[in-house]
Amino acid sequence: MNTFSQTIETLLGLGAEPKDLTALQVSLRGVIIFIATLVLMRISSRRSLAEKTAFDAALIVIIASVLARAINGSAPFFPTLIVGVVLVLLHRLFALGAYVSHGFGILVKGKAVVLVHNGKCDRRQMCRSHISPHDLEEDMRLDAATEDLSKIRIARLERSGDISFIKTE
């Protein structure tokens, strides 16, 4: 068993300074992290890959940052993999909490904001949300297939950052 662990240490450059890692060691680390990331994303959920909310996007950014350190050797290899697992499990736990508790869901994922009601813009909400009239018009053309604000019964800035439109009938 000692020979096996020494072989793994040598192949992965465990304990070596980042500047001393060989291309083979960094490549092997990359392969392992790639496979581990695929497993972590399967454990996570399909939602997190779609980056539906800032909550989901944060997981992707942090996981990428943390696991990159395992590849380049700036952080210990196996503890960094464990941190990746902990972060994915925390994301799942928070997602479950958001499912069970609407209040917690709002805290973690945010809530939709009404930008247009019965053809009238709520300028205050648009300003708070950093949505310009031009942004709204662009999304109206792309998603609601109209340029006429009076045809929009309600427009919401959803938790995902997308604007949804319900037209008048």
C-alpha positions in Angstrom: 0.0 0.0 0.0 2.9 2.3 0.7 4.2 1.9 -2.8 0.8 2.7 -4.2 0.5 5.9 -2.2 4.1 6.9 -3.2 3.3 6.3 -6.9 0.2 8.5 -6.6 2.2 11.2 -4.8 4.8 11.1 -7.6 2.3 11.0 -10.5 0.2 13.9 -9.1 3.1 15.8 -7.6 1.5 15.9 -4.2 3.5 18.1 -1.8 5.5 19.7 -4.7 5.6 23.4 -5.2 3.4 24.6 -8.1 6.5 25.7 -10.0 8.0 22.3 -9.7 5.0 20.4 -11.2 5.7 18.7 -14.6 3.3 18.9 -17.5 2.4 15.3 -16.9 1.5 15.9 -13.3 -0.6 19.0 -14.2 -2.3 17.0 -17.0 -3.1 14.1 -14.7 -4.5 16.5 -12.1 -6.6 18.1 -14.8 -8.0 14.7 -15.9 -8.9 13.8 -12.3 -10.5 17.2 -11.7 -12.4 17.0 -14.9 -13.9 13.6 -14.0 -14.5 14.8 -10.4 -16.3 17.9 -11.7 -18.5 15.8 -13.9 -19.4 13.7 -10.9 -20.0 16.8 -8.8 -22.3 18.4 -11.4 -24.3 15.2 -11.6 -24.6 15.2 -7.8 -25.5 18.9 -7.9 -28.4 19.3 -10.3 -29.2 20.2 -13.8 -30.4 23.6 -12.6 -27.0 24.6 -11.4 -25.6 24.2 -14.9 -28.4 26.3 -16.3 -27.3 29.1 -13.9 -31.0 30.0 -13.4 -30.2 32.3 -10.5 -27.3 34.0 -8.9 -27.4 31.1 -6.3 -26.7 28.7 -9.1 -24.1 30.8 -10.9 -22.2 31.3 -7.6 -21.8 27.6 -7.3 -20.3 27.3 -10.8 -17.9 30.2 -10.3 -16.7 29.0 -6.9 -16.4 25.4 -7.9 -14.3 26.4 -10.9 -12.1 28.6 -8.9 -11.5 26.1 -6.1 -10.9 23.1 -8.4 -8.5 25.1 -10.6 -6.3 25.4 -7.6 -6.0 21.7 -7.3 -4.9 21.5 -11.0 -2.2 24.2 -10.7 -1.0 23.0 -7.3 -1.7 26.3 -5.5 -3.9 24.3 -3.0 -3.6 20.8 -1.6 -5.1 18.3 -4.1 -7.3 16.0 -2.0 -8.6 18.6 0.5 -9.5 20.8 -2.5 -11.6 18.0 -4.0 -13.3 17.6 -0.6 -14.1 21.3 -0.6 -15.8 20.8 -4.0 -17.9 18.1 -2.6 -18.9 20.2 0.5 -19.8 23.1 -1.7 -22.1 21.0 -4.0 -23.7 19.4 -0.9 -24.3 22.9 0.6 -25.9 24.0 -2.7 -28.2 21.0 -2.6 -29.0 21.7 1.1 -29.8 25.3 0.3 -31.9 24.3 -2.7 -33.9 21.9 -0.5 -34.3 24.7 2.1 -35.6 27.0 -0.7 -38.0 24.3 -1.8 -39.4 23.8 1.7 -39.4 27.5 2.8 -40.6 30.2 0.4 -38.9 32.9 2.7 -35.6 31.0 2.6 -36.0 30.7 -1.2 -36.4 34.5 -1.5 -33.3 35.0 0.6 -31.2 32.6 -1.4 -32.6 33.0 -4.9 -34.3 36.4 -4.8 -37.8 37.2 -6.0 -39.4 38.4 -9.2 -40.0 42.2 -9.7 -42.8 43.7 -11.7 -41.5 46.1 -14.3 -44.7 46.7 -16.3 -48.3 46.5 -15.2 -51.1 47.1 -17.7 -48.8 48.8 -20.2 -47.3 51.2 -17.7 -43.6 51.0 -16.7 -42.7 51.1 -13.0 -39.7 53.4 -13.4 -38.7 53.0 -9.8 -38.4 49.2 -10.1 -36.7 49.5 -13.4 -34.1 51.8 -11.9 -33.6 49.6 -8.8 -33.1 46.6 -11.1 -30.8 48.4 -13.5 -33.2 47.8 -16.4 -33.2 50.7 -18.9 -36.2 51.4 -21.1 -34.0 50.2 -24.0 -33.3 46.9 -22.2 -37.1 46.4 -21.7 -37.8 47.3 -25.4 -35.2 44.9 -26.6 -36.6 42.0 -24.5 -40.1 42.9 -25.7 -39.1 42.6 -29.3 -37.2 39.4 -28.7 -39.5 37.6 -26.3 -42.9 39.2 -26.6 -42.7 39.9 -30.4 -44.0 43.4 -29.9 -42.8 47.0 -29.6 -46.1 48.2 -28.2 -45.9 48.6 -24.5 -49.7 48.9 -24.2 -49.9 45.2 -25.3 -48.0 44.1 -22.2 -50.3 43.2 -19.3 -47.4 42.4 -17.0 -43.6 42.1 -17.3 -41.5 40.7 -14.6 -37.8 40.6 -14.0 -37.5 37.0 -12.9 -35.1 35.5 -10.4 -33.0 34.2 -13.2 -32.5 37.7 -14.6 -34.8 37.1 -17.6 -37.8 39.3 -18.3 -41.0 37.5 -18.8 -44.0 39.0 -20.5 -47.7 38.4 -20.4 -49.6 40.1 -23.2 -53.1 41.6 -23.0 -55.7 39.5 -24.7 
